[in-house]
């Protein structure tokens, strides 16, 4: 008789324990009543009637999703491997459970396909130099689809752009050629500026013959200061003309 009482009591106790659920602050429970959505509960103590109600837990914390490396070909026909990281969180637990079977896996697959399709429309230089813009484009596209699943995509960051060894050498050679081109341009600009200044100085000296003579004398003084034994210095034509006039 005692055993017949113990079994029902134990069964009732087990049902009571299974009916009691405690949800943390970052958790919500999606409750179904006889297979139909009833309500979202939590956090705190939640009572779920066994056999009639079922509860699915959903976390509201931000999830960090590491997108695996994807092989893609850029618009300028360069083969690269790109990986990224996606930050998202569930904002509507009802949609996250009802609208999609596995919202985490669905977000991962969506991020991979979006990464290939979006980055494949850009050239290699854009992938290396305009990551901020590409991150915004990826976030916008992901958020538009994930919003239907009750998910908010907070941020998308491209982590690495891996190139093969041949392409790395080609980029290094291109960068070296670009540096040489800039150096030659700077040198040519310096020569042009110096020529312009010399032309201006010559124009000024041609208007003042005495200035030319003073310039010659200053040059003689500068040369005389050097440790040279012989100085050959051409006389200006103005000196020769003056001397000839004196002799006549």
C-alpha positions, 0 to 999 in steps of 0.5 A: 500500500505504501509503495502504491502511494509513493509512486504517484507522489514521486510522479507529481513531484517530478512534474512540479520540478519540470514545470518550474523554470528559471530564466536569467536576465539575458534569457527569454522563453518562447512558450507554445500552448498545444503547439501554438505560440502563446507568449514570450516570458522571462526573466525570472521564475516561469511555470510551464504546464507539462504536456500542454506547454513547451518552452524554448530558451533564447539568449538576448546577448550579443553573439560573435560569429566568426565567418570562415574564410571564403574564396572569391575572385575580385572584379579585376580577376584576382583570387583572394581568401577573405574572412570576417566577424559578425556581431548580432543579437536577437531582439525578437525571440518570437521571430527567431524561433518561429520564422527560422529553424536555426537562426545562428546557422542561418546567420552564418550561412547568410554572412558567408554568401553575402561576403562572397557576393559583395566583395566579388563586385569590388577590385583588390585595391578596394578590399585593401584600402576601403574596408570601412565602406565595405563593412558598412555595405555588408552590415546593411545587406545582412541587416535587411535579411536578418531583420525578418528573423528578429535579429539585429546585425550590430557590426561586420568587420573584415578581418583578413584578406589573404593573397597568394605569393605571386600576387604579393610579389606583384603588389610589392613590385607595383609599390616600388614602381610607384615610389620611383615614379613619385621620386622622379616627379619630385626631382623634375618639379625641383629642377623646374623650380630651380630653372624658373628662379635662374631665369628670373635672376638672369632677367634681373641681372640683364637689366643692371650691367653693374650687377653682373660685374659685382657678381663676377667679383663676388665669384672671384672672391669665393674662388680665391678663398679655396686652396687653388694655385691657378684660377682661370676666369673668363672676363665678361664682354662688358669688361673687354668692351670698356678696355677697348674703348679706353685704349682707343 
